[in-house]
Amino acid sequence: MKVQVEIDEEKINKIRELNKNLHTNKKIIDLALREFISLMHRQKLMVLRGKVGREGDLNDMRTKDIRSID
């Protein structure tokens, strides 16, 4: 999708200083959108903290050999 927006040049330049691999505005914006989506997913998960039940003995789960788990 093509969109025409005004972006703060100082911020774009600061990003380019911090990451030399981001050569184009498109790459910078794509990364920013992916990071924002990731942040929103983490925030949704944080709401569930302490609300999701689990079964079994946590200490037992921590000490099991991964190969023995079915």
DAWOPE-V809240 format. One record per backbone hydrogen bond with DSSP energy under -1.0 kcal/mol. CO is the residue of the C=O (numbers start at 1). NH is the residue of the N-H. Records with the same first field share a line. If there is no record, write none. Layout:
CO = NH + NH
//
This chain:
8 = 12
9 = 13
10 = 14
11 = 15
12 = 16
13 = 17
14 = 18
15 = 19
19 = 22
21 = 23
24 = 28
25 = 29
26 = 30
27 = 31
28 = 32
29 = 33
30 = 34
31 = 35
32 = 36
33 = 37
34 = 38
35 = 39
36 = 40
37 = 41
38 = 42
39 = 43
40 = 44
41 = 45
42 = 46
43 = 47
46 = 49
48 = 51
57 = 61
58 = 62
59 = 63
65 = 68
66 = 69
//
